[in-house]
Amino acid sequence: MVTDSNLKMYDTDVVDNSGGANGGAFRNQGGLGYIENCYFARNYNKSSGGAVYFNTTSETKVVGCTFEDNKSDSSGGAVYLG
């Protein structure tokens, strides 16, 4: 999932995803983000951000989340802020 608008995610399991360019599960390119009590596992991206990718213009808060076994071939095995 790619978004440049506001994103709110609560109590969600995000498992076994892969992405082509930045962010195995999702990429936030500039909107506000709020992620609470989510579980990210076994997500993969060959670029940056195995689970999630946040652009430097994104204002995002991550609260009470678990990241387990996420991988990236470049930067940010679970989360990339760039």
Sequence and secondary structure as in RCSB ss.txt:
>XXXX:A:sequence
MVTDSNLKMYDTDVVDNSGGANGGAFRNQGGLGYIENCYFARNYNKSSGGAVYFNTTSETKVVGCTFEDNKSDSS
GGAVYLG
>XXXX:A:secstr
 EESS EEEES EEES EESSS SSEEESSSEEEEES EEES EESSS SSEEE TT EEEEES EEES EESSS
 SSEEE 
